[in-house]
């Protein structure tokens, strides 16, 4: 079983909403454990509420009212960017190891196939490659934080 097969199995398990899957062959054994569907939903809801509250607070302050339209403009500008998404559940790392440099920074040019980050899943460090060429505009995830399947990681300006 190669890394692509393992990644596909992890995707399947996350979509199937089961708590544990064991796969065993003569030479290989893997166990994938995920949170139950109810607890995963709560986890997904918490960040959404967190992000909503700070956006409402500046809009209520008279000084920050002009900032609200600029936030909307930034959201409109994001539509021209391409998103690099997480192909799996795991922990997002911007460096290959703690003593090394970041894979990419905002403003860096990336080409298709360039490694942009690493996602650790079940003690395996999976290199995530860019599927597009362009310039990194924004890093959407903090280093060493958990990510979900299909979660946006980077915004890339293809122009």
Buried (B, 14 or more C-beta within 10 A) or exposed (E): EEEEEBBEBBBEBBEEEBEEBEBEEEEEEBEBEBEEEEEBEEEEEEEEEEEEEEEEEBEEEEEEEEEBEEEEEEEEEEEEBBBBBBBBBBBBBBBBEEEEEBBBEEEBEBEEEBEBBBBBBBEBEBEBBBBBBBBBBBBBBEEEEBBBBBBBBBBBBEE
